Amino acid sequence: MLETTGLDDQDHLAVIGVMRAVAQKSMMFPGARVQTPNWMQNSHAQGISTPAEELDYLPLDGVDHLNSTGGAEDVEDQLVALPQRPFRGERLVLQCILFAVGGAAIDALFRLIITPAMYIGAVQVGATQGQMPASAFGPGAFGVRLSLPAAGQGTRVYLPFRFAGLQNNERIIVAGGLFGRAVR
């Protein structure tokens, strides 16, 4: 039976992941070593994954829009990036700040809608087109890693969005970026 602690060959406390193998207590094979499973290969003695992902980032050009039309308007624009080296994104992070008439800054990501989809060049990201709340990709979102298509150097990465009901003299700033892997 595989145990999480025991004695290793040097009579020290052994933990799965430290030596990549642990001593197995068995009557038939005393001192036999069992290989650590692949899913545990990148762990510390405390069971925490090591920060060796070597992620890079790709900033999306932000949008700063002031409504000076005299009435309410819907803002339709897009965040765009042109990577300077091949890049494959995994995590999209978005932010939308609304500056109300009184000057107060409000997190308004919940009012931002990604529509119809995000694109890497001509390749649509997602299973279908449709409206997706941008709040799914907020800074505090958990478990939203994506497997985006690779973007070659100079490939246009863009995310069209809509912000509904921006009142007169209100301003929004929309920014974002992708974390992923770039060719070095």
Residue pairs with C-beta under 8 A, 6 or more apart in sequence:
1 24
1 25
1 26
2 16
2 22
2 24
2 34
3 22
3 24
3 25
4 15
4 16
4 22
5 13
5 14
5 15
6 13
6 14
6 22
6 23
6 25
7 13
7 14
7 23
8 14
8 19
8 22
8 23
9 23
9 31
14 22
14 23
15 22
15 45
16 22
16 36
16 40
16 43
17 36
17 40
17 41
17 43
17 44
17 45
17 47
18 44
18 45
20 35
20 36
20 41
21 33
21 34
21 35
21 36
22 33
22 34
22 36
23 31
23 32
23 33
24 32
24 33
24 34
26 32
42 49
42 50
42 52
43 49
43 50
44 50
54 181
55 90
55 91
55 179
55 180
55 181
56 87
56 179
56 180
56 181
56 182
57 177
57 178
57 179
57 180
58 81
58 83
58 87
58 89
58 151
58 157
58 177
58 178
58 179
58 180
58 182
59 81
59 176
59 177
60 79
60 80
60 81
60 157
60 159
60 175
60 176
60 177
60 178
61 79
61 80
61 81
62 79
62 173
62 174
62 175
62 176
63 75
63 77
63 78
63 79
63 172
63 173
63 174
63 175
64 171
64 172
64 173
65 75
65 77
65 163
65 166
65 171
65 172
65 173
65 174
66 169
66 170
66 171
67 73
67 75
67 166
67 167
67 168
67 169
67 170
67 171
68 168
68 169
69 168
70 168
71 168
72 165
72 166
72 167
72 168
73 166
74 162
74 163
74 164
74 165
74 166
75 162
75 163
75 166
75 172
76 160
76 161
76 162
77 160
77 161
77 174
78 158
78 159
78 160
78 161
79 94
79 158
79 159
79 161
79 174
79 175
79 176
80 156
80 157
80 158
80 159
81 156
81 157
81 158
81 177
81 178
82 154
82 155
82 156
82 157
83 151
83 152
83 153
83 154
83 155
83 157
83 182
84 153
84 154
85 153
85 182
85 183
85 184
86 150
86 151
86 152
86 153
86 182
86 183
87 150
87 151
87 178
87 180
87 181
87 182
87 183
88 148
88 149
88 150
88 151
88 180
88 181
89 120
89 146
89 148
89 151
89 157
89 178
89 179
89 180
90 145
90 146
90 147
90 148
90 178
90 179
90 180
90 181
91 144
91 145
91 146
91 178
91 179
91 180
92 118
92 137
92 144
92 146
92 159
92 176
92 177
92 178
93 137
93 138
93 139
93 141
93 176
93 177
93 178
93 179
94 109
94 112
94 134
94 137
94 138
94 174
94 175
94 176
95 107
95 109
95 138
95 139
95 174
95 175
95 176
96 107
96 108
96 109
96 111
96 112
96 134
96 163
96 172
96 173
96 174
96 175
97 105
97 106
97 107
97 108
97 172
97 173
98 105
98 106
98 107
98 108
98 111
98 166
98 170
98 171
98 172
99 105
99 106
99 170
99 171
99 172
99 173
100 106
100 167
100 170
101 167
101 168
101 169
101 170
108 163
108 172
109 134
109 135
109 138
110 133
110 135
111 163
111 164
111 165
112 133
112 134
112 135
112 161
112 162
112 163
112 174
113 131
113 132
113 133
113 134
113 161
113 162
113 163
113 164
114 131
114 132
114 133
114 134
114 159
114 160
114 161
115 130
115 131
115 132
115 160
115 161
115 162
116 129
116 130
116 131
116 160
117 124
117 125
117 126
117 128
117 129
117 130
117 132
117 160
118 124
118 125
118 126
118 158
118 159
118 160
119 125
119 156
119 157
119 158
119 159
119 160
120 148
120 149
120 150
120 151
120 155
120 157
121 149
121 151
121 152
121 155
121 156
121 157
123 149
125 146
125 148
125 149
126 132
134 161
135 141
136 144
137 144
137 176
148 178
148 180
151 157
157 178
159 176
161 174
163 172
163 174
166 172
